[in-house]
């Protein structure tokens, strides 16, 4: 299992199929998840693209990012009616999507479990802020 700086996990299921979800660490910080917006089967994403959103019971919204470049081959449709599966089991039954990896080397560049566990809270980035900074157009 590997992790991203934006707290997604990814695990190789077989060959080039990877299971993706959010980490227990971020689920605990975020609180009870009340709603999830999922991608569609067949959608293609580049690494770090937003693939969906989750909403907590207090209305906070957080983006879910693709840890790797690939194509969605299966969505955990149980989450549509039971988003609480993520609350109970974010790194198991609460998986979000399965993707076919196009660039397996991206997986190896992600954090290992021990690296992620050492990842300090001050290192937690607000992904919206980071991406907004990247989108700034300096040509005024």
ABEGO torsion letter per residue (X at the ends): XBBBAAGBBBBBABEABBBBBBBAAAAAAAEBBABBBBBBBGBBBBBGBBAEBBBBAAGBBBBBBBABBEBBABBBAAAAABAAAAAABAABAABABBBBBABAAAAAABBBAAAAAABBAAABBBAAAAAAAAABBABX
